[in-house]
Amino acid sequence: MDLTKHPAFAEVDKNFMSTLQSTINSLSSKSDIEVIGTLMAISNEAKKRNINFTPDMQAALLSYLKTRIPANKRSQFEALITMLTSQMS
C-alpha cells in the first residue's frame, strides 16, 4: 500500500506524505519503544503542519501500519489500538 496515493490523503501536503510513507516503511526493523516514538513524531509533525487526521485517514494509516509490523507483533498492536480506541469513545 502506498499512503501517498490513498484517497483519504489526497488533500494532504505531498512532502508530509512522502516523509510519512518512508518513516512507516522503516518500522519493521525497530523495537517497540522506537515504534511508539516514531508514531509520536508523526503525530507531532502533523500538528506542526496543521494536519488533522480524519477517521478515514486514521483507518488507512492503522491498516498500513499493521502490514509493516512483524507478524509476531501484530496481535499486540491490535490489542493496543483496541484499548486506545475504546478509551476515546
VMD Tcl script that builds the backbone (N, CA, C; Angstrom):
set m [mol new atoms 267]
animate dup $m
set s [atomselect $m all]
$s set {name element resname resid chain x y z} {
  {N N MET 1 A 0.851 -1.176 0.000}
  {CA C MET 1 A 0.000 0.000 0.000}
  {C C MET 1 A 0.894 1.236 0.000}
  {N N ASP 2 A 0.454 2.216 -0.726}
  {CA C ASP 2 A 1.172 3.484 -0.782}
  {C C ASP 2 A 0.230 4.560 -0.259}
  {N N LEU 3 A 0.503 5.049 0.936}
  {CA C LEU 3 A -0.375 6.048 1.541}
  {C C LEU 3 A -0.411 7.340 0.742}
  {N N THR 4 A 0.647 7.636 0.014}
  {CA C THR 4 A 0.662 8.876 -0.760}
  {C C THR 4 A -0.383 8.855 -1.873}
  {N N LYS 5 A -0.841 7.673 -2.239}
  {CA C LYS 5 A -1.853 7.544 -3.292}
  {C C LYS 5 A -3.226 7.169 -2.743}
  {N N HIS 6 A -3.336 7.020 -1.439}
  {CA C HIS 6 A -4.617 6.643 -0.836}
  {C C HIS 6 A -5.571 7.835 -0.893}
  {N N PRO 7 A -6.832 7.612 -1.300}
  {CA C PRO 7 A -7.794 8.713 -1.429}
  {C C PRO 7 A -7.993 9.528 -0.145}
  {N N ALA 8 A -7.858 8.906 1.008}
  {CA C ALA 8 A -8.063 9.615 2.272}
  {C C ALA 8 A -7.010 10.704 2.478}
  {N N PHE 9 A -5.865 10.569 1.817}
  {CA C PHE 9 A -4.768 11.519 1.981}
  {C C PHE 9 A -4.588 12.431 0.761}
  {N N ALA 10 A -5.569 12.472 -0.119}
  {CA C ALA 10 A -5.459 13.219 -1.369}
  {C C ALA 10 A -5.167 14.708 -1.164}
  {N N GLU 11 A -5.698 15.283 -0.104}
  {CA C GLU 11 A -5.546 16.726 0.118}
  {C C GLU 11 A -4.383 17.082 1.054}
  {N N VAL 12 A -3.631 16.089 1.489}
  {CA C VAL 12 A -2.549 16.314 2.448}
  {C C VAL 12 A -1.268 16.680 1.703}
  {N N ASP 13 A -0.492 17.580 2.301}
  {CA C ASP 13 A 0.790 18.028 1.763}
  {C C ASP 13 A 1.629 16.827 1.306}
  {N N LYS 14 A 2.044 16.858 0.057}
  {CA C LYS 14 A 2.794 15.738 -0.537}
  {C C LYS 14 A 4.140 15.512 0.149}
  {N N ASN 15 A 4.795 16.564 0.601}
  {CA C ASN 15 A 6.066 16.394 1.308}
  {C C ASN 15 A 5.857 15.650 2.625}
  {N N PHE 16 A 4.802 16.012 3.348}
  {CA C PHE 16 A 4.487 15.306 4.595}
  {C C PHE 16 A 4.184 13.842 4.304}
  {N N MET 17 A 3.416 13.589 3.249}
  {CA C MET 17 A 3.049 12.215 2.915}
  {C C MET 17 A 4.275 11.387 2.526}
  {N N SER 18 A 5.195 11.986 1.822}
  {CA C SER 18 A 6.424 11.282 1.452}
  {C C SER 18 A 7.228 10.913 2.696}
  {N N THR 19 A 7.327 11.862 3.622}
  {CA C THR 19 A 8.031 11.606 4.878}
  {C C THR 19 A 7.308 10.533 5.686}
  {N N LEU 20 A 5.982 10.633 5.754}
  {CA C LEU 20 A 5.182 9.647 6.482}
  {C C LEU 20 A 5.394 8.254 5.902}
  {N N GLN 21 A 5.325 8.141 4.591}
  {CA C GLN 21 A 5.497 6.841 3.928}
  {C C GLN 21 A 6.863 6.234 4.234}
  {N N SER 22 A 7.924 7.011 4.096}
  {CA C SER 22 A 9.257 6.463 4.338}
  {C C SER 22 A 9.475 6.137 5.812}
  {N N THR 23 A 8.890 6.937 6.690}
  {CA C THR 23 A 9.006 6.661 8.127}
  {C C THR 23 A 8.334 5.344 8.476}
  {N N ILE 24 A 7.144 5.156 7.981}
  {CA C ILE 24 A 6.413 3.919 8.274}
  {C C ILE 24 A 7.116 2.713 7.660}
  {N N ASN 25 A 7.676 2.886 6.492}
  {CA C ASN 25 A 8.387 1.779 5.841}
  {C C ASN 25 A 9.578 1.296 6.662}
  {N N SER 26 A 10.100 2.146 7.523}
  {CA C SER 26 A 11.270 1.780 8.328}
  {C C SER 26 A 10.895 1.111 9.652}
  {N N LEU 27 A 9.620 0.988 9.968}
  {CA C LEU 27 A 9.208 0.485 11.276}
  {C C LEU 27 A 9.507 -0.992 11.529}
  {N N SER 28 A 9.550 -1.791 10.487}
  {CA C SER 28 A 9.689 -3.229 10.703}
  {C C SER 28 A 10.984 -3.611 11.402}
  {N N SER 29 A 11.994 -2.775 11.310}
  {CA C SER 29 A 13.274 -3.108 11.945}
  {C C SER 29 A 13.448 -2.437 13.310}
  {N N LYS 30 A 12.416 -1.759 13.788}
  {CA C LYS 30 A 12.539 -1.008 15.040}
  {C C LYS 30 A 11.946 -1.769 16.219}
  {N N SER 31 A 12.436 -1.423 17.408}
  {CA C SER 31 A 11.908 -2.015 18.634}
  {C C SER 31 A 10.553 -1.386 18.951}
  {N N ASP 32 A 9.842 -1.968 19.901}
  {CA C ASP 32 A 8.532 -1.445 20.306}
  {C C ASP 32 A 8.630 0.009 20.751}
  {N N ILE 33 A 9.639 0.325 21.526}
  {CA C ILE 33 A 9.824 1.687 22.018}
  {C C ILE 33 A 10.090 2.638 20.856}
  {N N GLU 34 A 10.905 2.202 19.905}
  {CA C GLU 34 A 11.192 3.047 18.738}
  {C C GLU 34 A 9.946 3.265 17.889}
  {N N VAL 35 A 9.103 2.243 17.766}
  {CA C VAL 35 A 7.854 2.375 17.003}
  {C C VAL 35 A 6.953 3.418 17.661}
  {N N ILE 36 A 6.813 3.341 18.971}
  {CA C ILE 36 A 5.988 4.310 19.692}
  {C C ILE 36 A 6.548 5.721 19.520}
  {N N GLY 37 A 7.844 5.855 19.649}
  {CA C GLY 37 A 8.482 7.150 19.451}
  {C C GLY 37 A 8.268 7.682 18.040}
  {N N THR 38 A 8.341 6.799 17.072}
  {CA C THR 38 A 8.127 7.187 15.682}
  {C C THR 38 A 6.701 7.655 15.472}
  {N N LEU 39 A 5.743 6.937 16.037}
  {CA C LEU 39 A 4.341 7.337 15.905}
  {C C LEU 39 A 4.085 8.689 16.562}
  {N N MET 40 A 4.729 8.924 17.687}
  {CA C MET 40 A 4.594 10.225 18.349}
  {C C MET 40 A 5.205 11.329 17.486}
  {N N ALA 41 A 6.333 11.041 16.864}
  {CA C ALA 41 A 6.974 12.024 15.984}
  {C C ALA 41 A 6.074 12.347 14.788}
  {N N ILE 42 A 5.415 11.335 14.237}
  {CA C ILE 42 A 4.482 11.546 13.130}
  {C C ILE 42 A 3.348 12.462 13.580}
  {N N SER 43 A 2.813 12.163 14.744}
  {CA C SER 43 A 1.717 12.970 15.285}
  {C C SER 43 A 2.161 14.415 15.499}
  {N N ASN 44 A 3.338 14.606 16.066}
  {CA C ASN 44 A 3.853 15.956 16.309}
  {C C ASN 44 A 4.085 16.715 15.004}
  {N N GLU 45 A 4.616 16.033 14.011}
  {CA C GLU 45 A 4.862 16.674 12.723}
  {C C GLU 45 A 3.535 17.074 12.061}
  {N N ALA 46 A 2.542 16.221 12.165}
  {CA C ALA 46 A 1.225 16.543 11.605}
  {C C ALA 46 A 0.646 17.777 12.297}
  {N N LYS 47 A 0.795 17.850 13.611}
  {CA C LYS 47 A 0.293 19.014 14.347}
  {C C LYS 47 A 1.000 20.290 13.904}
  {N N LYS 48 A 2.318 20.218 13.721}
  {CA C LYS 48 A 3.087 21.385 13.270}
  {C C LYS 48 A 2.578 21.901 11.929}
  {N N ARG 49 A 2.164 20.980 11.090}
  {CA C ARG 49 A 1.711 21.337 9.749}
  {C C ARG 49 A 0.193 21.537 9.680}
  {N N ASN 50 A -0.457 21.536 10.844}
  {CA C ASN 50 A -1.919 21.690 10.921}
  {C C ASN 50 A -2.657 20.634 10.114}
  {N N ILE 51 A -2.175 19.409 10.206}
  {CA C ILE 51 A -2.822 18.284 9.532}
  {C C ILE 51 A -3.598 17.504 10.585}
  {N N ASN 52 A -4.901 17.463 10.410}
  {CA C ASN 52 A -5.756 16.707 11.323}
  {C C ASN 52 A -6.155 15.407 10.639}
  {N N PHE 53 A -5.870 14.302 11.287}
  {CA C PHE 53 A -6.196 13.004 10.720}
  {C C PHE 53 A -7.693 12.735 10.864}
  {N N THR 54 A -8.369 12.567 9.732}
  {CA C THR 54 A -9.787 12.234 9.722}
  {C C THR 54 A -9.938 10.757 10.091}
  {N N PRO 55 A -11.152 10.314 10.421}
  {CA C PRO 55 A -11.334 8.878 10.687}
  {C C PRO 55 A -10.888 7.992 9.519}
  {N N ASP 56 A -11.133 8.424 8.273}
  {CA C ASP 56 A -10.686 7.641 7.110}
  {C C ASP 56 A -9.165 7.576 7.036}
  {N N MET 57 A -8.516 8.690 7.331}
  {CA C MET 57 A -7.058 8.720 7.327}
  {C C MET 57 A -6.511 7.820 8.433}
  {N N GLN 58 A -7.113 7.881 9.606}
  {CA C GLN 58 A -6.673 7.045 10.724}
  {C C GLN 58 A -6.820 5.571 10.382}
  {N N ALA 59 A -7.964 5.197 9.806}
  {CA C ALA 59 A -8.197 3.793 9.447}
  {C C ALA 59 A -7.174 3.320 8.418}
  {N N ALA 60 A -6.904 4.141 7.412}
  {CA C ALA 60 A -5.920 3.772 6.384}
  {C C ALA 60 A -4.527 3.643 6.987}
  {N N LEU 61 A -4.173 4.583 7.845}
  {CA C LEU 61 A -2.857 4.560 8.487}
  {C C LEU 61 A -2.696 3.323 9.367}
  {N N LEU 62 A -3.696 3.025 10.173}
  {CA C LEU 62 A -3.614 1.845 11.042}
  {C C LEU 62 A -3.543 0.556 10.231}
  {N N SER 63 A -4.326 0.489 9.178}
  {CA C SER 63 A -4.295 -0.691 8.316}
  {C C SER 63 A -2.905 -0.879 7.705}
  {N N TYR 64 A -2.330 0.213 7.249}
  {CA C TYR 64 A -0.993 0.148 6.667}
  {C C TYR 64 A 0.054 -0.218 7.718}
  {N N LEU 65 A -0.074 0.368 8.897}
  {CA C LEU 65 A 0.876 0.052 9.972}
  {C C LEU 65 A 0.866 -1.433 10.293}
  {N N LYS 66 A -0.308 -2.037 10.304}
  {CA C LYS 66 A -0.402 -3.477 10.584}
  {C C LYS 66 A 0.413 -4.288 9.598}
  {N N THR 67 A 0.440 -3.849 8.344}
  {CA C THR 67 A 1.195 -4.603 7.340}
  {C C THR 67 A 2.701 -4.420 7.497}
  {N N ARG 68 A 3.130 -3.335 8.117}
  {CA C ARG 68 A 4.551 -3.043 8.284}
  {C C ARG 68 A 5.142 -3.626 9.562}
  {N N ILE 69 A 4.292 -3.963 10.500}
  {CA C ILE 69 A 4.750 -4.511 11.779}
  {C C ILE 69 A 4.963 -6.016 11.613}
  {N N PRO 70 A 6.030 -6.555 12.158}
  {CA C PRO 70 A 6.264 -8.001 12.044}
  {C C PRO 70 A 5.061 -8.806 12.540}
  {N N ALA 71 A 4.801 -9.923 11.890}
  {CA C ALA 71 A 3.629 -10.747 12.186}
  {C C ALA 71 A 3.521 -11.108 13.671}
  {N N ASN 72 A 4.658 -11.345 14.321}
  {CA C ASN 72 A 4.622 -11.747 15.721}
  {C C ASN 72 A 4.246 -10.601 16.663}
  {N N LYS 73 A 4.192 -9.373 16.152}
  {CA C LYS 73 A 3.830 -8.227 16.992}
  {C C LYS 73 A 2.455 -7.652 16.645}
  {N N ARG 74 A 1.816 -8.178 15.620}
  {CA C ARG 74 A 0.541 -7.613 15.172}
  {C C ARG 74 A -0.570 -7.756 16.200}
  {N N SER 75 A -0.614 -8.887 16.894}
  {CA C SER 75 A -1.682 -9.051 17.886}
  {C C SER 75 A -1.527 -8.040 19.017}
  {N N GLN 76 A -0.289 -7.757 19.417}
  {CA C GLN 76 A -0.047 -6.727 20.440}
  {C C GLN 76 A -0.489 -5.362 19.930}
  {N N PHE 77 A -0.162 -5.056 18.686}
  {CA C PHE 77 A -0.525 -3.780 18.081}
  {C C PHE 77 A -2.046 -3.629 18.043}
  {N N GLU 78 A -2.736 -4.672 17.596}
  {CA C GLU 78 A -4.193 -4.621 17.519}
  {C C GLU 78 A -4.815 -4.474 18.900}
  {N N ALA 79 A -4.252 -5.135 19.904}
  {CA C ALA 79 A -4.757 -5.007 21.273}
  {C C ALA 79 A -4.560 -3.580 21.786}
  {N N LEU 80 A -3.422 -2.991 21.488}
  {CA C LEU 80 A -3.154 -1.616 21.893}
  {C C LEU 80 A -4.134 -0.659 21.224}
  {N N ILE 81 A -4.363 -0.826 19.947}
  {CA C ILE 81 A -5.292 0.042 19.212}
  {C C ILE 81 A -6.703 -0.120 19.759}
  {N N THR 82 A -7.113 -1.337 20.037}
  {CA C THR 82 A -8.441 -1.580 20.608}
  {C C THR 82 A -8.576 -0.894 21.958}
  {N N MET 83 A -7.550 -1.002 22.788}
  {CA C MET 83 A -7.568 -0.373 24.102}
  {C C MET 83 A -7.661 1.150 23.966}
  {N N LEU 84 A -6.853 1.727 23.102}
  {CA C LEU 84 A -6.842 3.172 22.925}
  {C C LEU 84 A -8.150 3.694 22.355}
  {N N THR 85 A -8.699 3.005 21.365}
  {CA C THR 85 A -9.942 3.481 20.763}
  {C C THR 85 A -11.132 3.307 21.694}
  {N N SER 86 A -11.100 2.298 22.548}
  {CA C SER 86 A -12.214 2.128 23.493}
  {C C SER 86 A -12.178 3.208 24.577}
  {N N GLN 87 A -10.992 3.709 24.910}
  {CA C GLN 87 A -10.864 4.773 25.894}
  {C C GLN 87 A -11.310 6.107 25.334}
  {N N MET 88 A -11.233 6.271 24.015}
  {CA C MET 88 A -11.603 7.539 23.390}
  {C C MET 88 A -13.104 7.659 23.173}
  {N N SER 89 A -13.804 6.534 23.165}
  {CA C SER 89 A -15.246 6.614 22.896}
  {C C SER 89 A -16.065 6.702 24.160}
}
mol reanalyze $m
mol bondsrecalc $m
mol representation Tube
mol addrep $m
